[in-house]
Amino acid sequence: MQTMIQAARGAALVSKSGLNEAAPAEYLQLSETGAMSWVRDPNAATAFPSMRDATRMAIRLPASLRAYGLRRDVEVTLNQLH
């Protein structure tokens, strides 16, 4: 589980949709104790080692969150452009 906590490197993130299209993207951040929080900075989010791991975590969350896995490199690049 140590690789899931490290946010410096990883292949994928878990993101959730806002209630409307204008809401900014939020990304899952796991603490060392397993507590979950949502952050707007993809660099601060928990980086999962693969899309499979990120997707697995996303589908374990409540359906009302509409969470899904995303490639980390794309999200970080798009965030830097804004």
Secondary structure, DSSP 4 states (H G I P E B T S, - for coil): -HHHH--SS-SEEEEE--SSTTSPPEEEEE-TT--EEEES-TTTSPPBSSHHHHHHHHHHS-GGG-EEEEEHHHHHHHHHH-
